Amino acid sequence: MAVNSIGEFSRLSQIPVKTLRYYDDLRLLRPACVNRSTGYRYYEAAQLEQLNRILVFKDLGFSLREIRGLLAEHVPAERIRGVLRRKREEVERRVIEERARLARVAARLDAIERCHRPIAYEVAVRRVGARLVASRRDGLSSYDECERLFAELEGRLGHDVAREQRAVVWHHGAGPGRIDCEALVFLAEPVAPVEGVRVYEMPAHTAACLVYRGEDAEGLAFAALGEWLTVGGVTAAGSKREVYLDEAGDREPVTEIQYPIAAQAEESIDG
């Protein structure tokens, strides 16, 4: 039989010699014969067909390990069809994820262009850990009344309770003209039951988060986060909240808005 040295087969196939040796090591494309005394590999021209098959599967996104299984002898055609169907579904999912990513990039670019400088709000998706909280909840007629809730909460807890940041959860479902507000403080340690105060562990969750400095009197930060959710096709999975990261009177306040989102939305964004 007519055989080609590995160098000749490399020139014939336009595949580097190093790659051909690697395919041999993986038992993916074995030489037609090997000279026992020199160790030189030799290939038949007909092996280009198998090499082309490897390249086709690589182009479809299969790993070399997967390709080796697909090229094994006596692989049923139905198995190959099943593998290709699953690959098609995987590629379709990636296309959807990349389209969503492209939309977020376009929205980011649009936000920068609209403000004429690169200070557009940043939205990050991250895991928020479980926190022990003490809260007081009521229906309000205006957002300014939230401070009343905090005053009542602080008064009932007293000065001896170790606490961290304050936060507000804006719940849905309040009646007409009412605002369902939950004022809370993160606790540094468990506390005894307090009348009129709900103490509970806020569960861990995934959230779309935006941090801003100063006041958001015009609601630009909330609007930016809402736009990000819309553009990305992400649905909030819970009530929005504001965490007051820094309220020191002598510094510019720092606030984080958190929108809980579904786990599958996080996977799509990370993908």
Secondary structure as GFF3:
##gff-version 3
##sequence-region A 1 271
A	DSSP	beta_strand	4	5	.	.	.	ID=ss1
A	DSSP	alpha_helix	6	13	.	.	.	ID=ss2
A	DSSP	alpha_helix	17	25	.	.	.	ID=ss3
A	DSSP	beta_strand	33	34	.	.	.	ID=ss4
A	DSSP	beta_strand	41	43	.	.	.	ID=ss5
A	DSSP	three_ten_helix	45	47	.	.	.	ID=ss6
A	DSSP	alpha_helix	48	59	.	.	.	ID=ss7
A	DSSP	alpha_helix	64	70	.	.	.	ID=ss8
A	DSSP	alpha_helix	77	115	.	.	.	ID=ss9
A	DSSP	beta_strand	123	128	.	.	.	ID=ss10
A	DSSP	beta_strand	131	140	.	.	.	ID=ss11
A	DSSP	three_ten_helix	143	145	.	.	.	ID=ss12
A	DSSP	alpha_helix	146	157	.	.	.	ID=ss13
A	DSSP	beta_strand	163	170	.	.	.	ID=ss14
A	DSSP	beta_strand	179	187	.	.	.	ID=ss15
A	DSSP	beta_strand	198	202	.	.	.	ID=ss16
A	DSSP	beta_strand	205	213	.	.	.	ID=ss17
A	DSSP	alpha_helix	220	232	.	.	.	ID=ss18
A	DSSP	beta_strand	240	246	.	.	.	ID=ss19
A	DSSP	beta_strand	254	260	.	.	.	ID=ss20
A	DSSP	alpha_helix	263	270	.	.	.	ID=ss21
###
